[in-house]
Amino acid sequence: DVSPTAPPLPRPHPTEHTPPSTPTPTPTVISEKFRRQLREEAGLWKAEGLIDDTVYRQLGDRYQFDSLEQAASNRFVVILMGLGGILLGLGAITFVAANWQEWPRSLRVILLLSILVGFDAGGFYLWQHPTSGAKQRLGIALLLCGAVCLGANIALMAQMFHIGGSPYGLYVVWGLGVLAMAYSLQLRSLGVLSLLLLAIGYWLGIEYALEPGEASWIDLLIRHMAIAGAILFVPLAYWCESRLIFVMALLLIISSLNVTMGAIIPVYQLPGLGVALALILPPAVLWAYDDSQWPGIDGRRFRSLARSFALWLLGILFFFLSFKGVWNIEASDFEDILPGSAFLLVDVLIFIALALWQWFRLARPDRTKQYWGVDSVTAAIAGFLAITGIVTFWHISISPIPEIATYIFNILMFLLATGTIRIGLTEGSRAAFWGGMVLLILQIISRLFEYNTELLLKAFVLVLCGIGVIIAGLWFERHLSRQNV
């Protein structure tokens, strides 16, 4: 019933097309296995008289029962085409390898470029104009083959024209080329491949790039990979809407940032401050990360992912620092580190400024709050970061406190584990609950095996942990079921 004061119901515009009452097509998220099972069950229902022919036809139209056999046939054809393509490719490679030295340089160049253009052109056409899902996947596969051929072309062209270079330079140039393809085609697979290539080039060349002397543009890119990775791959993650690219980019940025801070420690002779910043800066940036602060980004697509990554970093950090053997480190241990350029400090200062700006935005008043401040979870994370930085700096630069530091980080690890479990219970998140449980169990077991204890006590504690995990899991699932009712 519509009340007299309610606004009138909207009527369709005369020019709008009213959708027909025919059944809607099968949603793309429905798997083929489910459709096959549903067809079998629907046939049984029809034979038992539970449904009539009309309902069976409606189910068949909605879930496209008739296309199941055609899909299987198409999949078989794709497999045959893939096997045939592999055999043809191997034959072509063998033929080229047998006559490579005898062919003139111009013919080799034409052949390399023809293979590259052929893969890319064929893949682009099948990807942009697919007649079926299988052909679109084949197009993506051909584009990936074209990206792989790009690296082979770069290496062989450099060899033919006697262009010198390093292996890590090849991976960097190759990765940048694939990155350009990923941006132009908006393909996640190409983005992942480009990130892997640049990461390989970084780890192969970081030792050489940090050496004193004249540096090429590739060496400069590797030196400043923390900034370059953020500029190159974080926008790509939004462009491709890929959580995998975002996580892989974070791994590359964080690892290269830690290498950068380690390289500037011998330059400025500040081991305590450098190690403290290396430990707290990545989780500080990730926890305060906010998608909405960047122009052109609607919503907060990766904020929760960045915060989850920050919690994982803190968990791994606290677990590592909870061992007493870690705190045997001294300031003199950093004198043997290969020093880098003093200009690397710019990268660290940029990330420090980014962290301060993000935490400022996180604490300032907005539409959801009227006063300065943060929520209790964010305040706890800030406390964890502050304690980590102070204890690390004090131990390395002021006075060694190995026993106190071990005790403090065991407490922090326990608080992080119980806090994560509480978040999982409050929000009904299995990932948070089981992450906290794993962290808590790891702390108990690691302390048990780190110190000299009897085997009987170890067995007793392990049995208690197993029983506790089973009881906690059953109770948590029951708790979730009560929340969903």
Secondary structure, DSSP 8 states (H G I E B T S, - for coil): ---TTS-------TTS----SS-----TTS-HHHHHHHHHHHHHHHHHTSS-HHHHHHHHHHHTTTHHHHHHHHHHHHHHHHHHHHHHHHHHHHHHHHHTTTS-HHHHHHHHHHHHHHHHHHHHHHHHS-SSHHHHHHHHHHHHHHHHHHHHHHHHHHHHTT----HHHHHHHHHHHHHHHHHHHT-HHHHHHHHHHHHHHHHHHHHHHTSSS---HHHHHHHTHHHHHHHHHHHHHHHHT-HHHHHHHHHHHHHHHHHHHHHHHHHHT-HHHHHHHHHHHHHHHHHT--GGGSTT--S-SSHHHHHHHHHHHHHHHHHHHTSGGGGG--GGGGTTS----GGGHHHHHHHHHHHHHHHHHHHS--SS-SSS---HHHHHHHHHHHHHHHHHHIIIII---HHHHHHHHHHHHHHHHHHHHHHHHHHT-HHHHHHHHHHHHHHHHHHHHHS---HHHHHHHHHHHHHHHHHHHHHHHHHHHHHH-
